[in-house]
Amino acid sequence: MPPELTPILIGVAGIVALAVIIIGVVSVRSESDLVEERLGRYEQGYQSFLEIEQSETEAKEDSRKALDALDRAIAKRPFAQKWRTQLARADLKLTVAEFAALHVISPVIFFGLGYFLLFRGDLIMSIVAGFVGFFFPRIYVSRQTSQRLIRFENQLPDTLALWVNALRSGFSVLQAMEAISRDAPEPTSTEFKRVVQEVQLGIDVDDALAHLLARVESEDLDLVITAVNIQREVGGNLAEILETIGHTIRERIKLKGEIRVLTAQGRITGYLISGLPIVVALFLSAVQPGFMNPMFENRLCGWPMLGIGLALIGMGMAAIQKIVNIEI
């Protein structure tokens, strides 16, 4: 390379290096500015999000305080204690105040559905729908309670078998119940877990079992708890007693299933005969709004007819249930 080109190449290389440095600094600066700008927007959005979340939390706290105040106001009332027992039997995580609020919200929802969707402006049938909505929470709780009781009673023989095996393995009564709370399916595991927790909190075993019987109204469970209490007082081989009771309960469940199959036709007939007039009235009101209004507007003839009809439906349903309900 000629010597005279060396200064020129050095100068070009220095210019290129200076340009690269300047471009890099500018790009880094622009990136940092962009990052700061984005972080600023994110911070502003995050602050607004925190404000929204804080406002929502405050609203929830206000509603929670209102429900707590209502719960304290009605806690000592007889109906509140009855509702608390029913919610415990259904295993619904609701307070008495929330359950009372459902008695106000449910009629409004049923009335709105009837007025705007089902009966299309028929005020009288919408009021009837709201009246049905008032009893809907109680019907739902009763339904949940009965289904949970059926599942518990069907699981009881297997529960007793697990209890017997645990006792024969050397476990105490409380340890056996703790094993049931871990290995048994729902709702048995939940109920026995509550018993174990109550005993660990210092409640006597007899009282904890009494609380279990109050939550689960079962004659079979009453027999089991009576056997456990007697064994704790006078002694004896609890494993053999529970094994005998489990065999008896299993045979009773088998016999109940056979009777339920044999009486299925009568029960379905009762449901059909009782529900058919009501379904027909709702269908006519939905197809032709106002068709059933004369029955409600005429106090001299319509109201007595409705009362007599509902009374006869209830009496017929009660008679059929009495016939098909065979006690074992």
Stockholm file with secondary structure:
# STOCKHOLM 1.0

chainA/1-328         MPPELTPILIGVAGIVALAVIIIGVVSVRSESDLVEERLGRYEQGYQSFLEIEQSETEAKEDSRKALDALDRAIAKRPFAQKWRTQLARADLKLTVAEFAALHVISPVIFFGLGYFLLFRGDLIMSIVAGFVGFFFPRIYVSRQTSQRLIRFENQLPDTLALWVNALRSGFSVLQAMEAISRDAPEPTSTEFKRVVQEVQLGIDVDDALAHLLARVESEDLDLVITAVNIQREVGGNLAEILETIGHTIRERIKLKGEIRVLTAQGRITGYLISGLPIVVALFLSAVQPGFMNPMFENRLCGWPMLGIGLALIGMGMAAIQKIVNIEI
#=GR chainA/1-328 SS CCGGGHHHHHHHHHHHHHHHHHHHHHHHHHHHHHHHHHHHHHHHHHHHHHHHHHHHHHHHHHHHHHHHHHHHHHTTSHHHHHHHHHHHHHTCCCCHHHHHHHHHHHHHHHHHHIIIIISSSCHHHHHHHHHHHHHHHHHHHHHHHHHHHHHHHHHHHHHHHHHHHHHHTTCCHHHHHHHHHHHSCTTHHHHHHHHHHHHHTTCCHHHHHHHHHHHSCCHHHHHHHHHHHHHHHHCCCHHHHHHHHHHHHHHHHHHHHHHHHHTHHHHHHHHHHHHHHHHHHHHHHHHSTTTTHHHHHCTTTHHHHHHHHHHHHHHHHHHHHHHHCCCC
#=GC SS_cons         CCGGGHHHHHHHHHHHHHHHHHHHHHHHHHHHHHHHHHHHHHHHHHHHHHHHHHHHHHHHHHHHHHHHHHHHHHTTSHHHHHHHHHHHHHTCCCCHHHHHHHHHHHHHHHHHHIIIIISSSCHHHHHHHHHHHHHHHHHHHHHHHHHHHHHHHHHHHHHHHHHHHHHHTTCCHHHHHHHHHHHSCTTHHHHHHHHHHHHHTTCCHHHHHHHHHHHSCCHHHHHHHHHHHHHHHHCCCHHHHHHHHHHHHHHHHHHHHHHHHHTHHHHHHHHHHHHHHHHHHHHHHHHSTTTTHHHHHCTTTHHHHHHHHHHHHHHHHHHHHHHHCCCC
//
